[in-house]
């Protein structure tokens, strides 16, 4: 299986394609992680708010792949923002995962309504980085304004900004700022799966888009493979989610073809400018009401 990595702004290498486990539960999550690692994946992305860190850790152990060969990401939930809360939550996450360190630790949402606690949480992540308990730190769902506020008050430029990006919602302005700042854009819902659970906003999901279907047919690939290849050729990391072994294998089989300039231009024209999920500016712990259980 071919592998491709991207070098983060601190020199750490992250696999270009990984497995996302949002909405993967119980034994299904464990099996998906184990299957993915045995299929050649080396990046697994979870979060405290996915309520499956224990299962993800078990899947890593079941896979037979050495922990040192797995790039493991988890995320801090908003109710644990603040310096002490973030450190405590990190300990809970690593205990659930059954690991001594995490490769990438992200703040899950920007929470602009409480910038003070958000900044304190990031400072805690900086301390974890200094201590060697994480190899890289970053953020998820941060806007340009969120990034500017963070950079003005902290020392470490995020290595990653994980955001909703797919052909229907391409966020070119935010992607440009991420590049300017040396921050890797990592796409969640990279093939537009968010439309299956957050509402379609009247748009055709990317996997059913006629332009993408035609490109897929021309390359002898699936629409999902074309979309993932589009991400890679634009320098992004992508974390497609699946629990189906055949699709897990399909989603990493994207290193043996290349999209043309015309293909890339055609996909750029698909952009609707419409999110599939909630606007991060509106997210608070009350809007997404979760209670993270202790280890």
Secondary structure, 3 states (H helix, E strand, C coil): CCCCEEECCCCCEEECECEECCCCCHHHHHHHHHHHHHCCCCEEECCHHHCCHHHHHHHHHHHCCCHHHCEEEEEECHHHCCHHHHHHHHHHHHHHHCCCCEEEEEECCCCHHHHHHHHHHHHHHHHHHHHCCEEEEEEECCCHHHHHHHHHHCCCCCCEEEEECECCECCHHHHHHHHHHCCEEEEECCCCHHHHCCCCCCCCCHHHCHHHHHHHHHHCCCHHHHHHHHHHHCCCEECCECCCHHHHHHHHCCCCCCCCHHHHHHHHCCCCCCCCCCCHHHCCCCCCCCCCCCC
